[in-house]
Amino acid sequence: MLKEGQIRIPSGCAISGMIDRSGRRFSGEMIIKSIELMHDRSNGLGGGFAGYGIYPAYADLYALHIFYDDLTAKTSTDAFIDRHFDIANAEKIPTRKVAEIESSPLIWRYFVTPRLSKLQESELDEQEFVVRCVFKINGEMDGAYVFSSGKNMGAFKGVGFPEDIGRFFRLESYDAYLWTAHGRFPTNTPGWWGGAHPFTLLDWSIVHNGEISSYDANRRFVEIFGYKCSLMTDTEVITYIFDLLVRRHGMSLKEAVNVVVAPFWREIEMMDEEQKKKFTAMRAVYGSALINGPFSIILGFPGGMLALNDRIKLRSLVAAEKGDMLYVASEEAAIRIVCDTPDRVWAPAGGEPVIGLVEGMQ
């Protein structure tokens, strides 16, 4: 197997996503089949998935997925979780032996709600309380990493090719109305279990093909608002930008898109006066949240999926529809392997969002 440093192909990542806009849930087998077709884009140093609607029995609870290096890390983190949350269930995440996955951390999940006393003491809203706890664990507890923290959703990721990671986590046993997947070729970052895509916070999840050249500016901007970029990757900052713009600053999803892939100044100059004033103000206030560099991303959130290219489309992205199903992927073949006769296939332009929403969930 090639290791990082022996070869570097920054465009080599693969992403795939699919959503049933009727809300019907379907097995993770389909997303594994899609990402597996793009095997040659990956290198075995990382793969992962996010599924939405997978925990209907615990739909109102936060599902904390955690990697542990050892039992010592688990013991201290268990104590922290017990002090800050009411725990409805705690268990190992089911896995199976896969020959290609040579080793793995301890992998647990907890279905929790914030303790009322701790929530009141913090003077934070519930979601912000959970965010602070996640950053506390990831930043200060050695050997513990929360890699998923949303409601009725979860991320599953690790070191390996994505199809092997999917089988390792037994994704065929989960049903979701939205699945995303990633085959990771590391760009400037090591291959480790916590560093595989997707990157999540609360109900947001991001899979990303490309490289964020604006990372330092983006990182400094979100850290002003208390976010902590500590996962040795450029991708995590995208998750935090969307969380900041939508959850904390109250933007609509489309307004947030107009920040992260803002119109070029020459385009703003051609707008009518009202639009010119609006976009000039947004560039002035949120200029450091503009994401530059070659990228294609899929953002998952409750009831929806957003796929987006950089403004000049330096990474591939294809979309297709068939009835209620919306598909996006790095390659058209990764869609046709699971939907051989789509009603419509198109290549979104640079900066053009592809949005799929579940009817009645927005």
N, C-alpha and C positions, 0 to 999 in steps of 0.2 A: 504494500500500500504506500502511495506517495505521502510524504509528510510535508508539513508547512516548511517553506524554505527551499525545498527541492524544485518546486515549480509554483508559479504564481499566475493565475488567470482571473483577474478581478471580475470579469464578466461571467464567470462560470457558475454563479448561483442559479438555482431554479426555484420558482415560486408557483403556487397553484392555489386557487380558491373556488369554492362553489357554494351557492346558496339556493334553497328552495323558497321562493318568495311567497308561497302559500303557507309556510310554516311547517310543512311535513318534514319529519326527521328521517334521516337515512344513515346507513351504516358507514363507519370509517373506512371500509374496504374500498370505496370508490376513490377517496382522496389518496389512499396509498397507491392505487393503480395509476392514478394520474401522475403523481410525483415520481414514481418508479420509472416511468417512461423516459424521464429526463436524467437518468442515473449518471450519464457522462458529464453533466454539468457540476456534479458534486465530487467529493474526494474522500468521503468517509470520516471527515473531521467534525461533522455536525448535521443533524437533521431534526425536524420537529413539526408539530401539528398544534392547531387550536381547534376546539369544537365548542359550539354554542347550543345550549338546550340539552346537554348531556346528563344533567343531574336533576331531573324533575322532582324527585323525592326530597331534595334539599334546595329547591329553587330560590327560597328567600334567604339562604345562608351564604356567607362567603366561603368559598372553597380554596383553602390555602394548600397549594402543592409545594412541598419543600424537599430539597436535596440536603442530605447530611453526609459529611465526610466520615463520621464515626458516632458511636453511642454517646460519647461525652458531649458533642455538639447537640445531639438530640435532647439529652437530659436538660441542659441549660435552656434550650429553646422551648421545650415543653413547659418548663416552669414559667417562662415569659408569657407564652400563649395562655396558660391557665390563669395568670394574674390579670390579663387584659381582655379575655374573651370567655364567653360561655361556649363550651364545646359540646355539640350534639353528637359528633362521632369523630373518631380518630383511627386511622388504619393505614397499613401499607397499601400503596397503589399496586394493584395486581399487575404482574409482569410474567413473562414466560422466558425460558432459556432460548436464546438465539445464538447460534455458533459464532456469528459475526460480531456480537457484542461481548467483548472479552471481560470487561469489568464495569461496574456501575456503583454509584453512591447508594446510600440508604434513601429510599424514596417513599415519602409519607404524604397523606392528605388529611386535612382537618376541616370539618364543616362547623363554622363558628358564627357567633354574633358578638359585637362588642359588649362587655360588661357595662351595665347602665351606670354604675358608680364611677367607673373609669372614664366613661364617655362624658358624664357630667363634669367630672373633675378636669378633664382636658379642655372643655369649652369649645370643642370642635364639632363639626357635623360628622355623621357616621362614616362617610366615605373618606374624609380627610383623616379621621382617626385611624382607619385601616391603612391608609397610605403611610402615615407616620410610623406605624408599627412595622410595616414591611421594610421601610428604609432602616429602621432600628435594627432589625434582624440581619438584613443584608450588609449593613455597614459596620456593625459592632459585634456580631456574634460569629466568632471564628468557626468555619466548617459548616455553616448553615446558610442556605440561600432559598428564599421564597421565589419560585419561578412562575407562580400563577396565583391570583388573589381575587378573582371575580365571582359573581353570582351565576349559578347555572351554566358555567363554562369552565374550561380548563385547558392548560397547555401541557403537552407531552413532548419532551425533547431530550437529546443526549448526543454523545459522540458516536457517530456511525453514519452509514448511508440512511436516508430517510425511510426507505421501505423496510429496512431492518429495525429502525427505531419504532415504526408503526406496529410491526409484528411483536416486538419486545413488549410494548405497552398494551397489546391485545385490543387495538382500536376497532377491530371488527365487532367487539362486544358493546360499543357505544353507538348511540344514535344521536345525530345533531341535525339542525336545520341549516347550519353553516359550518363548513370546514375550510381551514387554510393549511398550507404545508410549505415547507422550505427544505431545500437541499443546499447545504452551506459550504461554500468555499471561503475560508477566512480571508478577509482583507485587512491586513495589518494587525490582526488579533489572533490569540492562540485558540486552538481547538480544545474546549473543555465543556463539561456538561451544562454549566450555567450560561456559557457563552453561545450555545446553539440558539437558533431562532425557533419559535417566535419569542419576542420580548413583550412582556405584559405589565400592566398596572391596572388594578381593579378589573373592569370589564373590557379594557382595550387590549388588543394584541396586534403586533406588527410582524410581518415577514418582509424581507427586503433583499433585492438583488442590486448590487452596486456599491457605491462608496460615497460617503458624505464629506465633501471637501470643506463644507461650512461648519464642520463638527465643533470646533473650538468656540466659534461665535454662538452657535446654538446651545452648547453646553453652558457657557457663561450666562446666557440669558435665562435658561430654566433654573439654574442654581440660585439666581437672585430670588426666585420664588420658593426655595426650599427643596427642590429636587436634587437628588444625589446620583451622579453618573459614576458608577463604580464597577461596572461589569466588563471592562476591557473591550469595548466595542463601540463603534459609532452609531449603531442602529438603535440602541435603547433611547437615545435622545428624541427620536421621532415619536415614540410612545408618549413621552412626557410633554412634548409640544402640543399634541392633540388633547391630552388631558388638561393641560393648562388653558388652552384656547376655548375648549368646549365646556368642560365641567366647571372650571374655576372662573373663567371670564365670560361664560354664557353665550358664546358664539354658536351659530348654526354650523353644521358640518360644511356646508358650501362656503360660508364665510371663512372657516378655518383653512379650507383648500386655497382660497384667495390670498391667504397669508403665506402658506408654505410653498406655493408655486405662484407667487405674486406676478401680475403682468409686468413685462418689461417697461421701463420708463417711456420708451418710444410709443408703446401701446397706450399708456396712460395719457400721454400728450394728445392722442387722437380722440379721446373720449369727450362726451359732452361735459359741461361745467360741473354738474352735480356729481357725475361719476368720477370725474377727475379729482374733485375735492375729496370724495370718499376714499379713493384708492391712494391718493397722496398721503392722507392722514394715516391709513393703515400701514403704509410703507414706513412712515416716520415713527410710529409707535412700535410696530412689530417687525422692523427690518431685520433684527437679529434672529427672528424665527423663520426667515426665509431659508429653505433647504436648497443648497447648491450641490452640484456634482451629479454624476450619472446614477440614476436610480429608477427602479420600479418597485412599488410597495403594494401590499394588500393590508388594509386596516380592518380588523374585525371589531364589532361592538354589538351590544344586545339588539337583535332585530335587523342587523344590516352589515354590509360589506362595502368598502370603498377601495378601488384600485386606481393607482395614479402613477404616471411617469414624471420624470423631470421635464422641465419646460422645453427642452430641445430634443427629447426622446433619445437619450443615449443608451437606454436599455430596452430590450424587447418586452412587449406586453400585447397579448391578444385576448379578445373577449368574444363570447358567443352566448346565444340564448336558445332555449328549447322549452316551449311552454312556460311553466313557472320557474324553470331553472336558469340561473345566470352563472356562467363560468368565466374565469380569467386565469391566464397562465403565461409563462415565459414563451411557450411554443404552442402553436395550434394543434400539433399532434397530441399534446398532453390533454387537450380537451376532447379531441375526436376518439381517443382511446376509451373514453367513458360515455361519449355522446357522438355516435358516428354520423348522424344526420341532423345537425343543428339547424334551426330556422334561420339564424343570422350569425355571421361571423364578421368581425371587424377589428382593425388595429387602431386603438385610441391614439389621438394626436398627443404631442407633448403637452403636459399640463391639463389635459382633458380628463376629468374624473369619470369613472364608471361606478355608479352607485346602485346597489341592490338592496331593497328594503322588504322586510316581511310585512305583508298586509295586516294592519291592525295592531302592530307592535310599536309604532312610532307615535 
